[in-house]
Protein backbone atom coordinates (compact mmCIF):
# COMPACT_ATOMS: atom_id res chain seq x y z
CA UNK A 1 0.00 0.00 0.00
CA UNK A 2 1.34 3.43 -1.00
CA UNK A 3 1.39 6.12 1.70
CA UNK A 4 1.64 9.70 0.59
CA UNK A 5 4.24 11.60 2.61
CA UNK A 6 3.12 14.61 4.58
CA UNK A 7 6.27 16.52 3.55
CA UNK A 8 7.74 17.72 0.29
CA UNK A 9 11.18 18.85 -0.78
CA UNK A 10 11.75 22.53 -1.42
CA UNK A 11 14.90 23.44 -3.32
CA UNK A 12 16.71 26.69 -2.61
CA UNK A 13 19.97 28.01 -4.01
CA UNK A 14 23.01 26.70 -2.13
CA UNK A 15 24.38 30.20 -1.40
CA UNK A 16 21.09 31.08 0.31
CA UNK A 17 21.20 27.81 2.27
CA UNK A 18 24.75 28.54 3.44
CA UNK A 19 23.80 32.09 4.43
CA UNK A 20 20.80 30.83 6.42
CA UNK A 21 23.00 28.20 8.05
CA UNK A 22 25.27 30.97 9.38
CA UNK A 23 22.30 33.11 10.43
CA UNK A 24 20.82 30.37 12.63
CA UNK A 25 24.03 29.53 14.48
CA UNK A 26 23.40 29.76 18.22
CA UNK A 27 19.71 30.58 17.76
CA UNK A 28 18.14 27.34 18.95
CA UNK A 29 17.13 26.19 15.47
CA UNK A 30 18.50 22.72 14.86
CA UNK A 31 18.56 23.03 11.06
CA UNK A 32 18.00 25.37 8.15
CA UNK A 33 14.89 23.38 7.35
CA UNK A 34 13.44 24.01 10.81
CA UNK A 35 14.17 27.74 10.48
CA UNK A 36 12.65 28.00 7.00
CA UNK A 37 9.50 26.18 8.11
CA UNK A 38 9.22 28.58 11.06
CA UNK A 39 9.57 31.63 8.79
CA UNK A 40 7.18 30.31 6.16
CA UNK A 41 4.53 29.50 8.77
CA UNK A 42 4.75 33.08 10.02
CA UNK A 43 4.45 34.43 6.48
CA UNK A 44 1.55 32.13 5.67
CA UNK A 45 -0.24 33.25 8.81
CA UNK A 46 -0.17 36.88 7.72
CA UNK A 47 -3.46 38.03 6.31
CA UNK A 48 -4.23 41.23 4.51
CA UNK A 49 -6.10 42.46 7.57
CA UNK A 50 -3.01 41.77 9.69
CA UNK A 51 -0.86 44.00 7.52
CA UNK A 52 -3.44 46.78 7.66
CA UNK A 53 -2.75 47.09 11.39
CA UNK A 54 0.98 47.60 10.81
CA UNK A 55 2.43 51.05 10.45
CA UNK A 56 4.33 51.95 7.31
CA UNK A 57 7.55 51.83 9.34
CA UNK A 58 6.77 48.30 10.63
CA UNK A 59 6.09 47.08 7.10
CA UNK A 60 9.37 48.67 5.97
CA UNK A 61 11.30 46.91 8.77
CA UNK A 62 9.71 43.54 7.99
CA UNK A 63 10.54 43.88 4.31
CA UNK A 64 14.12 44.82 5.19
CA UNK A 65 14.49 41.74 7.42
CA UNK A 66 13.06 39.45 4.74
CA UNK A 67 15.40 41.00 2.20
CA UNK A 68 18.42 40.33 4.44
CA UNK A 69 17.29 36.71 4.72
CA UNK A 70 17.11 36.44 0.94
CA UNK A 71 13.34 36.18 0.61
CA UNK A 72 12.85 39.48 -1.22
N, C-alpha and C positions, 0 to 999 in steps of 0.2 A: 504494500500500500504506500502510495506517495504522499508525503506530508509537506505541505508548502511551508517554507521557513517564514518566520515573522520578522526577518531582517533582510535588508538588501545591501549591496555594496555601492558605495558612492566614491567615485574617483575624483581626486583633486590633484592639482599640479604638485610635484615633489617639492619645489621651493616653498610653496605655501605650507605644506606639511611640516617641513623642517623649521620654518619660522614659528608655526604654532607649537611645535615640540619645545622650542626654546621659551616661548611665552608661558607655557604651563608649568615650567620647572618650579618646584616648591610652592605650588598652588593647591595641592590636594587632589588634582585630577590625575588619575592613574594612567591615562592615555589620551592621545590626540582625539581618538574616536569619542571618548567620554566627553571631552570638552566640546567638540563639534555638536554632539547630540544635545548637550546642555544649551548651547547658543541657539541652535535651530529650534528647540522647543520654545525658548523665550521669544524668538522672532515669530514663530507660528502662532503664539498666544496673543500677539499684538493684533488688535482690531482697529479699524478706522476710528471708532469712537474713543479708543484708548489714546490714539495719537492726537486727537482733538483737545485732550486735556493737558497736553504737554505745551510748554512755552516754546517759542521759536528758538530760544537759546538751548533748551533741553534737546530739541530735535537736532540742532546743529552739533551738540556734543555727542549724541548717539551716533550720528552719521560719521563723525570724525573717528570714534572708537571702532566702528565697523570697518571703516576704510583702513585703519592701522592694522586690523586683523586680516585684511585682504578680501573682505566680503564686498566692498564697493569699489 
